[in-house]
Amino acid sequence: LTRALQSVPPAAAARYPQLAAGIGHVVMPRLEQNGAGTAMMEIFGGDFGDAVAGMQAGGRIQRNIGVLAQCEQLTAQQEARVNALLQAVRQEAANAAATLQRIEADVLAEKRSI
């Protein structure tokens, strides 16, 4: 995600620095994983070790659900920033097209008057 969001064209970033400022500059939280200690506890700890390892894994799962919610929130914020930048570019392109059309009409009117 970070790599994709850092591919904002430099021209767009230069033209709209406020809109492009936060795009791609995100530290995504990391998921927790069971380590070797948990696996050893499950294997060699008997029923009690297995229960403790299961509780630890359950805690990690709950924390990881929270981490995924943070990732979802960060992604939504990045999407909103990208959409705002895209809208600004589209608006400017529409304005430029309208200006070009007016200039072409003026040139045509000038040619007819000559």
C-alpha positions as CSV (number, residue, x, y, z in Angstrom):
1,L,0.0,0.0,0.0
2,T,2.7,2.4,0.9
3,R,4.7,1.8,-2.3
4,A,1.6,2.2,-4.4
5,L,0.6,5.5,-2.7
6,Q,4.1,6.9,-3.1
7,S,3.7,6.7,-6.9
8,V,1.9,10.1,-7.1
9,P,3.2,11.8,-10.2
10,P,5.8,14.5,-9.2
11,A,4.0,17.1,-11.3
12,A,0.7,16.5,-9.4
13,A,2.6,16.6,-6.0
14,A,4.3,19.9,-7.0
15,R,1.1,21.5,-8.3
16,Y,-1.0,20.4,-5.3
17,P,1.4,20.2,-2.4
18,Q,-1.3,20.5,0.3
19,L,-3.4,17.7,-1.2
20,A,-0.4,15.4,-1.9
21,A,1.3,16.1,1.4
22,G,0.1,13.0,3.4
23,I,-0.3,10.6,0.5
24,G,1.9,7.5,1.0
25,H,3.6,8.7,4.2
26,V,2.0,6.1,6.5
27,V,3.5,3.6,8.9
28,M,1.2,0.6,8.7
29,P,1.0,-1.3,12.0
30,R,2.2,-4.8,12.1
31,L,0.4,-7.9,13.1
32,E,1.6,-10.0,16.0
33,Q,2.6,-13.6,15.4
34,N,3.0,-16.6,17.6
35,G,6.7,-17.2,18.3
36,A,8.7,-20.3,19.0
37,G,8.0,-20.0,22.7
38,T,4.3,-20.4,22.1
39,A,4.8,-23.4,19.9
40,M,7.2,-25.0,22.5
41,M,4.6,-24.4,25.2
42,E,1.9,-26.1,23.1
43,I,4.2,-29.0,22.3
44,F,5.9,-29.6,25.6
45,G,3.7,-27.9,28.2
46,G,1.0,-30.5,28.3
47,D,-2.6,-29.5,28.8
48,F,-1.7,-26.5,30.9
49,G,0.9,-25.3,28.4
50,D,-1.5,-25.7,25.6
51,A,-4.2,-23.7,27.5
52,V,-1.7,-20.9,28.3
53,A,-0.5,-20.9,24.6
54,G,-4.2,-20.8,23.5
55,M,-4.9,-17.8,25.8
56,Q,-1.8,-16.0,24.5
57,A,-2.8,-16.7,20.9
58,G,-6.4,-15.5,21.7
59,G,-4.9,-12.2,23.0
60,R,-2.8,-11.8,19.9
61,I,-5.8,-12.4,17.7
62,Q,-7.8,-9.8,19.6
63,R,-4.9,-7.3,19.3
64,N,-4.5,-8.1,15.6
65,I,-8.2,-7.4,15.0
66,G,-7.5,-4.0,16.5
67,V,-4.5,-3.6,14.2
68,L,-6.6,-4.5,11.2
69,A,-9.1,-1.9,12.2
70,Q,-6.3,0.7,12.3
71,C,-5.1,-0.4,8.9
72,E,-8.6,0.0,7.5
73,Q,-8.8,3.5,9.0
74,L,-5.4,4.5,7.6
75,T,-6.4,3.1,4.2
76,A,-9.7,5.0,4.2
77,Q,-7.8,8.2,5.0
78,Q,-5.3,7.6,2.2
79,E,-8.1,6.9,-0.2
80,A,-9.8,10.1,0.7
81,R,-6.6,12.1,0.1
82,V,-6.1,10.4,-3.2
83,N,-9.7,11.1,-4.2
84,A,-9.3,14.8,-3.3
85,L,-6.1,15.1,-5.4
86,L,-7.8,13.3,-8.3
87,Q,-10.8,15.6,-8.1
88,A,-8.5,18.7,-8.1
89,V,-6.7,17.4,-11.2
90,R,-10.0,16.6,-12.9
91,Q,-11.4,20.0,-12.1
92,E,-8.3,21.8,-13.5
93,A,-8.4,19.6,-16.6
94,A,-12.0,20.6,-17.2
95,N,-11.2,24.3,-16.7
96,A,-8.3,24.0,-19.1
97,A,-10.5,22.3,-21.7
98,A,-13.1,25.1,-21.3
99,T,-10.4,27.7,-21.7
100,L,-9.1,26.0,-24.8
101,Q,-12.5,25.9,-26.3
102,R,-13.0,29.6,-25.6
103,I,-9.6,30.4,-27.2
104,E,-10.4,28.3,-30.2
105,A,-13.7,30.1,-30.6
106,D,-12.0,33.5,-30.3
107,V,-9.4,32.5,-32.9
108,L,-12.1,31.3,-35.3
109,A,-14.0,34.6,-34.8
110,E,-10.8,36.6,-35.5
111,K,-10.2,34.6,-38.6
112,R,-13.7,35.3,-39.9
113,S,-13.3,39.0,-39.2
114,I,-10.0,39.2,-41.2
